[in-house]
Amino acid sequence: MSVRARYSAAVQRMGRSAIRESMKLAEKPGVISFSGGWPHPDTFPVEELRSICGSLLDGRHSSCLQYGSTEGAANLRAEVIAFLKSMGVTASENEVLITTASQQSIDLVARVFLDPGDCVAVEDPSFISALAAFRAHGARFLTVPMDGDGMDVSLLREELLRVREGRPAAGGALGGGAMAAERGAQSAPLPMPKFIYTIPDFQNPTGISLSVSRRRQLLEVAREFDLLVVEDVPYRWLRYSGEEAPLLASLDTERRVISLYSFSKIFAPGLRVGWVAADAGIVDKLVQAKQAADLCTSAFSQAILAAYLRGGALPARLAFSTELYGRKLRLMRETLEACMPALPGLSWTAPQGGVFLWVRLPAGMNAEALLVRSLRKGVAFIPGDGFHANGGSGETLRLCFSFPSEDDIRAGIPLLAGALREAWDELVMAGGTQ
Amino acid sequence: MSVRARYSAAVQRMGRSAIRESMKLAEKPGVISFSGGWPHPDTFPVEELRSICGSLLDGRHSSCLQYGSTEGAANLRAEVIAFLKSMGVTASENEVLITTASQQSIDLVARVFLDPGDCVAVEDPSFISALAAFRAHGARFLTVPMDGDGMDVSLLREELLRVREGRPAAGGALGGGAMAAERGAQSAPLPMPKFIYTIPDFQNPTGISLSVSRRRQLLEVAREFDLLVVEDVPYRWLRYSGEEAPLLASLDTERRVISLYSFSKIFAPGLRVGWVAADAGIVDKLVQAKQAADLCTSAFSQAILAAYLRGGALPARLAFSTELYGRKLRLMRETLEACMPALPGLSWTAPQGGVFLWVRLPAGMNAEALLVRSLRKGVAFIPGDGFHANGGSGETLRLCFSFPSEDDIRAGIPLLAGALREAWDELVMAGGTQ
């Protein structure tokens, strides 16, 4: 039978994630992968996990194998609330929801707030799988350029004023790019965004953090235009230099901020647990959306995390991870400095933490063509176009430094640099540079 | 700030699940719960789990703590394919998707096929959380009455003919009940269903199975009207008497059947793992939907299940579970026979497996009022109205016999019978019976 005609409008908006697909390439034996933002297995607390599983499975705690409440296990929520308190964020039990990791948190926010044609304000570039989740619910994007201090909040304000006053968009910030054009929506003016989505700490994909003054300014703009702010916080505790900036939630006096947290980068992604902290009314709606999505998050994973947090081993584990990843970040930057050809416009970001570096290629180059060349040399990365909500220029790419070994970084960056030089030489021969 | 005006249309369609909410009542100390369809903890393979976790966490298998592919772990998919083969269903690797348990499978099917206003054909009554997931995506329902052989497929065919010929609906089978009325959709004629959703074995909530002849008839009707069939298979392996009927998938020669399987009832719900088997093209779309929903299912849970299935202990565990639950079902039926008052119209189903019994109350009674009275005596159950997609009469309720102990069944059913007699006496006094 033919099913194509039966698919939903959401299917028409979907494409396979470039990251998930590239993970398949990265899994090929011998390929050095700078692709997926994976933590390194050395950071997994395997010993503690074995001990915790042994205790949980002593026959007296079978509730960890049973269905649980949609809101999440009471003991894990209590641990999470204590963890938030240590960061200056006060939350009560009905303001916290345990989720099946951050991607589900993002999807639940999309379910609760987005109808087809709605607008979300996002950093340009932003997290590819968040864009995919918003797009699956029919969102269009108001994209806000970034600089070394994160999202340019003044430009965001200008665009919001334009939207409010019904003035036409300037350049690429409004409009919908290829996806919206397919839906015939490119010319329709964007409505006021349902929310601003930001990754304030060591952003995916750039590694850049939002400065303290920009954080305050962002909340002022949110107040001025009466907008919700969704802050996605997966990398915050992976800081290798510089000063910590306050969580948006800790600056928020009006319950505008919905915060999405994850255990994937500070414990292990394989358990699939994260949490949302927000106003109780919003959490109530997220709970209802989660009931339909997956009933409840794994009670076993939740029991493991509750025991781990209670055991107090997280700070030492984070110290280990930040030492390891900080060393890798320095090594990757040093190797890039040493190996990359001096080409006009070629640059990369200087993150103070997280797991990613973002590279801008010389004008006229194409990161997808570079990937084909680079894979032939055995090195994988993620071309940047998918991170640009309204379409990219082909000239950006993302490198992950947390997952590859130090030997892989030492061997892989020179190979990537070689591929880049070859591509550049070809471009020059073809007269494609300005 | 006020967020109410910002919620999506999906939020307007959502309500908290009666089951999930009743679980909270059931968790109160001292309450005997016949509510949630929970497996009994005695059936959890705790010893095997401890041994498997110890092996997985020996430091050499850290991939079980990492991100995994959206399609699911290759070794678990291989085990699942072998398991399907033992049931007469042939599936290749790209026809199987591992999910974060059955509720996610249902939600993914809804995402891939349903747009607001679309129609799903369902048994009346049907699984409350499937109805919630379909409704969250804007579905309306064509409800098909059941008898002791499951869905009345002749009535389904009559309704489909009516839809095809644009004739007005007869009685309650078409139309949308209270939910649709709120959306102003009650008078709009239903379109042809996107798919037929059925639970062929020991259905939730009735415990009734679809007879072999009805299964063949259902696939004939699906062929006649060119419809997809979604078969939800969580209870199949919990059979205590009678003959096994073939899976719809094993009778399907046209790839019309999408089958949803779960480990929740045969291993443990706390790991949150299930799988979908369907045509490769459909699986491809489900994978894309899952990428946006939660990226991937817990690699740790998947590794545990792959090791458990490979270890070969499942048949012995199922023998233990079916012996235990078969005994509880017999006890519940005997206790109902012995204690329930002889009232006109009072009846309950005679399942051959699964975890539920379905009770029909005398005309004029109300299951929700009965629950209030029953809870005062310390006994919980689920009123039936939420299982009727287009609204119920208040006269049905669901009893779970797998989770309560035999002592709870012996003590709880007489208390429920007492509450029922009191409610009946009051109804008679008030002149509410015919």
Interface residues (C-beta under 8 A of the other chain):
Chain A: M1 V3 R4 R6 Y7 S8 A9 A10 V11 M14 G15 R16 S17 R20 M23 K24 G36 W38 P39 P41 F44 V46 L49 R50 C53 G54 L57 D58 G59 S62 S63 C64 L65 Q66 Y67 G68 S69 T70 T100 A101 Q103 Q104 D107 R111 V112 F113 L114 D115 D118 S129 A132 A133 A136 H137 K194 F195 D226 L228 E254 R255 R256 S264 A268 P269 G270 L271 R272 D279 G281 I282 K285 V287 Q288 A289 Q291 A292 A293 D294 L295 C296 T297 S298 A299 F300 S301
Chain B: M1 V3 R4 R6 Y7 S8 A9 A10 V11 M14 G15 R16 S17 R20 M23 K24 G36 W38 P39 P41 F44 V46 L49 R50 C53 G54 L57 D58 G59 S62 S63 C64 L65 Q66 Y67 G68 S69 T70 T100 A101 Q103 Q104 D107 R111 V112 F113 L114 D115 D118 S129 A132 A133 A136 H137 K194 D226 L228 E254 R255 R256 S264 A268 P269 G270 L271 R272 D279 G281 I282 K285 V287 Q288 A289 Q291 A292 A293 D294 L295 C296 T297 S298 A299 F300 S301
